[in-house]
Amino acid sequence: MNGAESLVHTLVNEGVNVCFTNPGTSEMHFVAALDRVQGMRCVLGLFEGVVTGAADGYYRVAGKPASTLLHLGPGLGNGLANLHNAKKANSGIVNIVGDHATYHIKYDAPLTSDIEGVARPMSHWVRKARTSMSVSADAAAAISVAREAPGKVATLILPADTAWGPAEQVVCAPTSAPRLPVSACAVTAAAKALSRGGPSGCLLLGDVGVRGRALELAGRIAAKTGCVISGEFNSARLERGAGRVHLMRVPYVIEHATKMFERTTQLVLAGAKSPVAFFAYPNNSSLLASPSCHVTQLDTIEEDIEGALEAVAGELGALNTPPACVAELSRPALPSGPITPEGVGALLGALLPENAIVVDESVTSGRGFGSATAGAPPHDWLSVMGGSIGFGLPCATGAAVAGPDRKVILLEGDGSGMYTVQALWTMVRNQLDVTILVFANRRYQILLGELAGVGLGEPGKNAYDMLTIGRPDLDWVSIAKGHGMEAGRAITLEELAREFKRGIASSGPYLIEVVM
Ligand SMILES: Cc1ncc(C[n+]2csc(CCOP(=O)(O)OP(=O)(O)O)c2C)c(N)n1
């Protein structure tokens, strides 16, 4: 057994049995080990941003880490934007980054770089393997970190000689630390704040607080106290739809967000941070709650969010109160006519399949999709957590690998889609069940709004050219077909309904260019 084989054995034994890869020469022993050791599903991405974004999407659906294989500093560097998104989403990932053999570094060959320096800002944990004998223990430590709650990005650098040198043992990963219990005093403070606030109280939920039992408990607390319950602007995986407690979302537009908190005098944070504006704007505050609002931190993201909500509900006597804000099954009528964001929202509300995984990088086109789909059958909603675009296509790829029995619906801006368009090929090669709607408005629409938002008014010629992506218009049907994917175009809502049904009926990937 060599170091690379001991590494693959360690990963597979611990259930890290998917590897999103883009290898090079320094990773050849790892690649060969993937043939010699059984049990690893290998998924090739044609750009490292696809690899890291897929690992993020995988964790959000599977609830356990995947591994990645990346080629030295430049390969890792190409994957950093989506590792940033994964880190902000608390997605556990085990990155394996190849490096030159230890004795080769001093010659400064072309691919030599400070890999640890590249890795550190987007990783919670970085280690370079020292010898082939210790690679398995290093991998076990990385897995344990990645599995901690909330999930963490662990990066193990694997010099080529530690991959090809001898190894003797396969180490088990230490048990990851469980979530910390929340203090009784925080529970009492939160319960007091909410019982005092009535409708001017707000319980803001983040991380696992927007799922399962935690969500239901929030509904019970709302029913008992009359408080508002809300999710952060974005969630890594929000459970929603008919039969589930429906959360308001903090809006992106700062005026809307400050309006939402206008009347909040008691804000309780459960797995959430104090809400802040995405960006600073001249003459606007960074914080969204009013300065006089009293903020109580029930728990941090490392703590037992569900247990904390259970304790608050217990203290309020709300454990048996039927939850408030439960969404009823209600689908809008199928819309017709020209394509508008409202029409697309209604169409999604009308046709979204049960148990779908919706990956949302629709940017401005999707601002109304939340309310239009609130009464659709139960589904999960995955949003970008780090604000770095190019997340949607890779995340949908990883989500589909993790949930092969579920339909993935990707809502994608045309500008964002171009960052990691190579994911289309991975979806086809693996016949992933993803229906993609690309909103072809030929612009960076959000930035046109931002130009006005920072007080600069209408764009001149140079600014306009930097904020629009027409001339030439991207032909998404040809782009998809060039990656081997079936595709169609919709210029009316009737056509979109037909195309969407076609995507849903297919068991493989299908792309729809939605001309806006
Ligand atoms: C990595 C990265 N680069 C640039 C940006 C800045 N940015 C934010 S949104 C956006 C354009 C999004 O365009 P599109 O996906 O077409 O959505 P639209 O705004 O048209 O709705 C850009 C360039 C970013 N957030 N992340």
The ligand as an SDF file (V2000), in Angstrom:
LIG
                    3D

 26 27  0  0  0  0  0  0  0  0999 V2000
  -17.1290   36.2230   -8.2170 C   0  0  0  0  0  0  0  0  0  0  0  0
  -18.0030   37.4150   -8.3960 C   0  0  0  0  0  0  0  0  0  0  0  0
  -17.7200   38.3070   -9.3690 N   0  0  0  0  0  0  0  0  0  0  0  0
  -18.5020   39.3670   -9.5610 C   0  0  0  0  0  0  0  0  0  0  0  0
  -19.5790   39.6060   -8.7470 C   0  0  0  0  0  0  0  0  0  0  0  0
  -20.4090   40.8720   -8.9060 C   0  0  0  0  0  0  0  0  0  0  0  0
  -21.7350   40.5500   -9.4030 N   0  0  0  0  0  0  0  0  0  0  0  0
  -22.7840   40.3650   -8.5690 C   0  0  0  0  0  0  0  0  0  0  0  0
  -24.1650   39.9940   -9.3530 S   0  0  0  0  0  0  0  0  0  0  0  0
  -23.4150   40.1150  -10.8660 C   0  0  0  0  0  0  0  0  0  0  0  0
  -24.1800   39.9320  -12.1240 C   0  0  0  0  0  0  0  0  0  0  0  0
  -25.2550   38.8910  -12.0680 C   0  0  0  0  0  0  0  0  0  0  0  0
  -25.8420   38.8130  -13.3440 O   0  0  0  0  0  0  0  0  0  0  0  0
  -26.9440   37.7350  -13.6700 P   0  0  0  0  0  0  0  0  0  0  0  0
  -26.5660   36.4290  -13.1290 O   0  0  0  0  0  0  0  0  0  0  0  0
  -27.1850   37.7900  -15.1400 O   0  0  0  0  0  0  0  0  0  0  0  0
  -28.2200   38.2160  -12.8570 O   0  0  0  0  0  0  0  0  0  0  0  0
  -29.0690   39.5710  -13.0000 P   0  0  0  0  0  0  0  0  0  0  0  0
  -28.3520   40.5950  -12.1830 O   0  0  0  0  0  0  0  0  0  0  0  0
  -29.1130   39.9310  -14.4440 O   0  0  0  0  0  0  0  0  0  0  0  0
  -30.3980   39.2430  -12.4490 O   0  0  0  0  0  0  0  0  0  0  0  0
  -22.0760   40.4050  -10.7240 C   0  0  0  0  0  0  0  0  0  0  0  0
  -21.1320   40.5410  -11.8570 C   0  0  0  0  0  0  0  0  0  0  0  0
  -19.8240   38.6620   -7.7250 C   0  0  0  0  0  0  0  0  0  0  0  0
  -20.8230   38.7950   -6.8620 N   0  0  0  0  0  0  0  0  0  0  0  0
  -19.0450   37.5730   -7.5890 N   0  0  0  0  0  0  0  0  0  0  0  0
  1  2  1  0
  2  3  1  0
  2 26  2  0
  3  4  2  0
  4  5  1  0
  5  6  1  0
  5 24  2  0
  6  7  1  0
  7  8  2  0
  7 22  1  0
  8  9  1  0
  9 10  1  0
 10 11  1  0
 10 22  2  0
 11 12  1  0
 12 13  1  0
 13 14  1  0
 14 15  2  0
 14 16  1  0
 14 17  1  0
 17 18  1  0
 18 19  2  0
 18 20  1  0
 18 21  1  0
 22 23  1  0
 24 25  1  0
 24 26  1  0
M  CHG  1   7   1
M  END
$$$$
